[in-house]
């Protein structure tokens, strides 16, 4: 038994913090998680006296499907599923990370932070984050870490962004006195994904993971996004947020994702601007024949989705603030319909026989229509993966049985977590 660990995590302050992060019913299970993480660190690196413990949540997207990369608005929230680490600073000039469930060790020498040919996975992200810290004038240094995550991979819950923000928080705590804010962490996470992982992501995922709570973000000025924390919760209003795995194919979806901002920007550039935030539907209508010929019909449809989805985020926020949850559900349904019909990120064109998201949405819509309450939509980037369902608490068990019986896939209840990326030690 590690007395230092037990003393820290069994303090009254730690109990309260863990309840805020995970809920009272999960507190003891989460302590076991951190204990196991500490044990894994000790098995690999030895001494644990100087360990600090870190957490970065996953996130759920509630509104604003594929709007962030064109300077749009989003509604998102951090959730109780998270990536955790036991970590200690070292003066070796090397970052060494082991990840539970994955073979090998990621070892990054801080004297060479340029992208490495053939490097992928966690090593590439760590290198890119360290490079981003340097680029923005922040200090870096070595550390050893054992990392564990229960953020479901390929789920739209942003397991990669959760990991990126975790690494940011470790470097922030050890070498920058905790001075880095959520926006800078998000910018550096995006830097790592875009340049070291070749993923054309925006900043939505990292912002939701780093900030905490349910927030709306306006990326009109991406260098200084406007963030507003939104009061009220689905749980208190009588609803559960449910993520449903659809058993989608696991092919590389990078090109499918990249086609959306590329096509949107092709339309924007026809008007001499870079992003769709500067367009209106009337501008599109006035030059529709030309845009159809040059950018294509799908590009135009995707821009129309963007314009309406951007406005819809504002209406969602207003509905939550007013406690009008039935209106909120209507907006979620409208968002899902727009993603399916106009954005067209429900299945891959190249894999038309496999439409797990579409089929799961169809089953869910029939269930909700019979119930007379609830909403559903694609979750995250789309094309394969998961959907989001919002259901009355009492309907979740029946829905779980239906999904298991029909598709054989799993569902997971999530809830909004008010605390973003954090070093637990600094809060106690």
C-alpha positions in Angstrom: 0.0 0.0 0.0 1.3 3.5 -0.9 0.6 5.6 2.2 1.0 8.9 0.3 -1.6 7.9 -2.3 -4.1 6.7 0.4 -3.7 9.9 2.4 -4.2 12.0 -0.7 -7.2 10.3 -2.1 -9.0 9.5 1.1 -8.9 13.2 2.3 -12.3 15.0 2.6 -11.2 17.4 -0.2 -10.4 14.6 -2.6 -13.7 12.9 -1.9 -15.5 16.1 -2.7 -13.4 16.7 -5.9 -14.0 13.1 -7.1 -17.7 13.4 -6.6 -17.7 16.6 -8.7 -15.8 14.9 -11.4 -17.5 11.5 -11.5 -20.5 11.4 -9.2 -20.8 9.9 -5.7 -21.7 6.5 -6.9 -18.4 6.3 -8.9 -16.1 7.7 -6.3 -14.6 4.5 -5.0 -14.2 3.0 -8.4 -12.4 6.0 -9.6 -10.0 5.9 -6.7 -9.2 2.3 -7.7 -8.5 3.6 -11.2 -6.0 6.1 -10.0 -4.5 3.5 -7.7 -4.0 1.1 -10.6 -2.5 4.0 -12.6 0.0 4.6 -9.8 0.8 0.9 -9.6 1.5 0.8 -13.3 3.8 3.8 -13.0 5.7 2.1 -10.1 6.1 -1.1 -12.1 7.7 0.8 -15.0 9.6 3.7 -13.4 10.0 2.9 -9.7 9.7 5.6 -7.1 6.3 7.2 -6.7 7.0 9.8 -4.0 6.8 12.8 -6.4 3.8 11.6 -8.4 1.1 14.0 -9.4 -2.3 12.9 -10.8 -4.0 14.3 -13.8 -7.4 14.1 -15.6 -8.7 15.4 -18.9 -12.3 14.6 -19.8 -13.8 13.4 -23.1 -16.5 15.5 -24.6 -19.9 15.4 -26.2 -21.1 17.6 -29.0 -24.7 18.7 -28.5 -25.0 21.3 -31.4 -22.8 22.6 -34.1 -22.0 19.6 -36.3 -19.0 20.4 -38.5 -19.1 24.2 -37.9 -15.9 24.9 -35.9 -13.6 24.5 -38.9 -15.4 27.4 -40.7 -15.3 29.8 -37.7 -18.8 28.7 -36.6 -20.6 28.2 -33.3 -20.8 25.0 -31.2 -22.5 23.7 -28.1 -20.5 21.0 -26.3 -19.8 19.6 -22.9 -17.0 17.7 -21.1 -18.2 14.4 -19.7 -17.3 12.1 -16.8 -15.3 9.6 -19.0 -11.7 10.8 -19.0 -8.0 10.1 -19.6 -6.0 10.0 -16.4 -2.3 9.9 -15.6 0.2 9.4 -12.8 3.2 11.5 -13.7 6.5 12.8 -12.4 8.8 15.5 -13.7 12.4 14.3 -14.6 15.5 16.2 -15.7 16.5 13.9 -18.5 15.1 16.0 -21.4 12.9 13.1 -22.3 9.2 12.4 -22.1 8.3 8.8 -21.6 4.7 7.6 -21.6 3.2 4.2 -21.2 -0.5 3.8 -22.0 -2.7 1.1 -20.4 -3.8 -1.4 -23.0 -1.2 -0.4 -25.6 2.2 -2.1 -26.2 5.5 -0.3 -25.9 6.6 3.0 -24.5 6.4 6.4 -26.3 9.7 8.1 -25.8 10.2 11.7 -27.1 13.6 13.4 -26.9 12.9 17.1 -26.5 16.0 18.2 -28.5 14.3 17.0 -31.7 10.6 18.1 -32.0 10.2 18.2 -35.8 7.7 15.7 -37.3 9.2 12.3 -37.7 8.6 10.3 -40.9 6.5 7.3 -40.2 5.8 8.2 -36.6 2.2 8.0 -35.5 -0.1 7.4 -32.5 0.7 8.9 -29.1 4.3 9.6 -29.8 3.5 11.9 -32.7 0.9 13.8 -30.6 3.3 14.2 -27.7 6.0 15.5 -30.0 3.6 17.9 -31.6 2.3 19.2 -28.3 5.9 19.8 -27.0 6.6 21.6 -30.3 3.5 23.7 -29.8 4.6 24.7 -26.3 7.9 25.9 -27.7 6.3 27.7 -30.6 4.1 29.7 -28.2 6.8 30.6 -25.8 6.0 28.1 -23.1 8.5 26.0 -21.2 8.9 22.2 -21.7 10.8 19.5 -19.8 10.9 15.8 -19.3 8.4 13.6 -17.4 7.5 10.0 -17.0 3.8 9.1 -17.1 1.5 6.1 -16.9 -1.8 6.9 -18.8 -5.2 5.2 -18.7 -8.4 6.2 -20.5 -12.0 5.1 -20.4 -12.9 7.5 -23.2 -14.2 5.2 -25.8 -12.0 5.2 -28.9 -13.7 5.9 -32.3 -16.8 7.1 -30.4 -16.9 10.8 -31.2 -16.1 11.4 -27.5 -12.7 12.7 -28.5 -10.3 10.3 -27.0 -7.4 11.9 -28.9 -8.3 15.4 -27.8 -8.6 14.2 -24.2 -5.1 12.7 -24.4 -3.7 15.9 -26.0 -5.2 18.1 -23.3 -3.9 15.7 -20.6 -0.3 16.1 -22.0 -0.8 19.8 -22.1 -1.9 19.9 -18.5 1.1 17.8 -17.4 3.6 20.2 -19.1 1.5 23.2 -17.9 1.7 22.0 -14.3 5.3 20.8 -14.2 6.9 23.6 -16.1 4.6 26.6 -16.5 3.1 27.0 -13.0 -0.4 26.1 -14.3 -0.6 29.4 -16.3 -1.8 28.0 -19.6 -5.5 28.5 -20.2 -8.0 26.3 -22.0 -7.8 28.2 -25.3 -4.0 27.8 -25.5 -4.3 24.1 -24.7 -6.8 23.8 -27.4 -4.7 25.6 -29.9 -1.7 23.4 -29.2 -3.8 20.3 -29.3 -5.0 21.3 -32.8 -1.5 22.1 -33.8 -0.4 18.5 -32.9 -3.4 16.9 -34.7 -3.1 19.0 -37.8 0.7 18.9 -38.3 1.8 15.7 -36.6 -1.2 13.4 -37.1 -2.5 14.8 -40.4 -6.0 15.2 -39.0 -7.8 18.2 -40.3 -9.6 19.0 -37.0 -10.8 22.3 -35.6 -10.6 23.3 -32.0 -14.0 22.1 -30.7 -12.8 18.8 -29.3 -9.9 20.3 -27.3 -11.9 23.3 -26.1 -14.6 21.1 -24.6 -12.1 18.7 -23.0 -10.0 21.5 -21.5 -12.6 23.9 -20.3 -15.2 21.8 -18.5 -19.0 22.0 -18.2 -21.5 22.7 -20.9 -20.2 25.6 -23.0 -21.1 27.4 -26.2 -18.1 28.5 -28.3 -18.1 31.1 -31.0 -15.1 30.7 -33.3 -15.8 33.9 -35.4 -12.3 35.0 -34.3 -10.5 31.6 -33.8 -7.5 33.3 -32.2 -9.8 34.5 -29.4 -12.9 32.3 -29.4 -15.8 33.5 -27.2 -16.7 30.9 -24.6 -19.9 31.0 -22.4 -20.7 28.4 -19.8 -24.3 27.3 -20.0 -26.3 26.6 -16.8 -28.8 23.8 -16.6 -28.3 20.1 -17.2 -30.2 17.4 -19.2 -30.2 15.2 -16.0 -32.0 17.8 -13.9 -34.5 18.2 -16.7 -35.3 14.5 -16.6 -33.2 13.3 -19.6 -30.2 11.0 -20.0 -27.5 11.5 -22.6 -26.8 8.2 -24.3 -24.0 7.4 -26.7 -24.7 4.4 -28.9 -22.0 2.5 -30.7 -23.2 1.6 -34.2 -20.6 -1.0 -35.1 -19.4 1.0 -38.0 -16.4 0.1 -40.1 -13.0 1.0 -38.9 -11.5 2.2 -42.2 -9.5 5.4 -42.3 -12.0 8.2 -42.4 -9.6 11.1 -42.7 -10.5 11.8 -46.4 -14.2 11.8 -45.6 -13.7 14.2 -42.7 -11.4 16.4 -44.8 -13.9 16.6 -47.7 -16.3 18.6 -45.5 -14.2 21.7 -44.7 -12.5 21.5 -48.1 -15.9 21.6 -50.0 -17.3 24.3 -47.7 -14.2 26.5 -48.2 -14.4 26.0 -52.0 -17.8 27.7 -51.9 -16.5 30.4 -49.6 -13.5 31.1 -51.9 -15.8 31.6 -54.8 -16.9 34.7 -52.9 -13.4 35.8 -52.2 -13.5 34.8 -48.5 -11.9 31.9 -46.6 -14.7 30.5 -44.5 -18.5 30.1 -44.6 -19.0 32.4 -41.6 -18.9 35.2 -44.1 -21.7 33.9 -46.3 -25.5 34.0 -46.3 -28.1 31.8 -47.9 -29.1 34.6 -50.3 -25.5 35.0 -51.5 -25.6 31.2 -52.3 -29.0 31.5 -54.1 -27.8 34.5 -56.2 -25.0 32.4 -57.7 -26.4 28.9 -57.4 -26.0 27.8 -61.0 -22.3 28.8 -61.0 -21.6 27.2 -57.6 -23.2 23.9 -58.7 -21.0 23.9 -61.7 -17.7 24.8 -60.0 -18.0 23.4 -56.4 -20.7 20.8 -56.9 -24.1 20.2 -55.4 -22.8 18.5 -52.3 -20.6 21.4 -51.4 -23.5 23.8 -51.7 -25.7 21.5 -49.5 -22.9 21.4 -46.9 -22.7 25.1 -46.8 -26.5 25.4 -46.3 -26.2 22.9 -43.5 -23.4 25.1 -41.9 -25.5 28.3 -42.1 -28.6 26.8 -40.5 -26.5 24.8 -37.9 -24.7 27.9 -36.9 -28.0 29.7 -36.2 -29.4 26.6 -34.5 -26.7 26.7 -31.8 -27.9 30.1 -30.7 -31.5 28.8 -30.5 -30.3 25.8 -28.5 -28.6 28.0 -26.0 -31.6 30.2 -25.6 -33.8 27.1 -25.1 -31.6 25.8 -22.3 -31.4 29.1 -20.5 -35.2 29.4 -20.7 -35.7 25.9 -19.4 -37.5 25.0 -22.6 -36.2 21.5 -23.0 -38.9 20.4 -25.5 -37.6 23.1 -27.8 -34.1 22.0 -27.2 -35.0 18.4 -28.2 -36.6 19.8 -31.4 -33.4 21.6 -32.3 -31.3 18.4 -31.7 -33.6 16.5 -34.0 -33.3 19.3 -36.6 -29.5 19.2 -36.3 -29.6 15.4 -36.9 -31.8 15.7 -39.9 -29.6 18.4 -41.4 -26.5 16.3 -40.9 -28.1 13.4 -42.6 -29.7 15.2 -45.6 -27.5 18.2 -46.2 -24.1 17.6 -44.6 -24.2 13.9 -45.6 -21.9 12.5 -42.9 -24.0 9.5 -42.0 -22.2 6.9 -44.1 -19.4 6.6 -46.5 -20.2 6.7 -50.2 -17.5 4.0 -50.8 -19.1 1.6 -48.3 -22.8 1.8 -49.2 -23.6 -1.7 -47.9 -22.5 -0.7 -44.4 -24.7 2.0 -42.9 -24.5 1.4 -39.2 -25.2 5.0 -38.2 -28.2 5.4 -40.5 -29.7 2.1 -39.4 -29.2 2.8 -35.7 -30.7 6.3 -36.2 -33.7 4.7 -37.9 -34.3 2.3 -35.1 -33.9 5.1 -32.5 -36.2 7.5 -34.4 -38.9 4.9 -34.4 -38.4 4.3 -30.7 -38.6 8.0 -29.9 -41.7 8.5 -32.1 -43.5 5.7 -30.3 -42.4 7.2 -27.0 -43.4 10.7 -27.9 -40.3 12.2 -26.2 -36.6 12.4 -26.9 -34.2 13.2 -29.7 -31.2 11.7 -31.6 -28.5 12.7 -34.1 -25.1 11.7 -35.4 -22.4 12.3 -32.9 -19.0 13.8 -33.8 -17.4 13.6 -37.2 -19.8 11.0 -38.5 -19.5 8.5 -41.4 -19.0 5.6 -39.0 -19.1 5.3 -35.2 -21.8 6.5 -32.8 -25.0 8.4 -32.4 -26.3 10.6 -29.5 -29.7 9.9 -28.1 -31.5 12.1 -25.5 -34.1 10.0 -23.7 -36.3 10.3 -20.5 -34.5 8.5 -17.7 -37.2 5.9 -17.4 -36.9 4.9 -21.1 -33.1 4.1 -21.1 -33.5 0.5 -20.0 -36.0 -0.3 -22.7 -33.9 1.4 -25.3 -30.8 -0.5 -24.2 -32.7 -3.8 -24.6 -33.9 -2.7 -28.1 -30.4 -1.8 -29.3 -28.9 -4.9 -27.9 -31.6 -7.1 -29.5 -31.5 -5.4 -32.9 -28.0 -4.3 -33.6 -26.0 -6.1 -31.0 -24.0 -3.0 -30.1 -23.5 -1.2 -26.9 -24.8 2.1 -25.4 -23.2 4.2 -22.7 -24.8 6.8 -20.4 -22.8 10.0 -20.1 -23.2 13.1 -18.0 -21.8 16.5 -18.1 -18.7 17.1 -15.9 -18.2 20.6 -14.7 -14.4 20.3 -14.2 -12.1 20.3 -17.3 -8.5 19.3 -17.5 -6.9 19.3 -14.0 -4.0 18.3 -11.9 -5.8 16.8 -8.9 -2.9 17.6 -6.5 -3.3 21.4 -7.1 -7.0 21.2 -6.2 -6.4 19.5 -2.8 
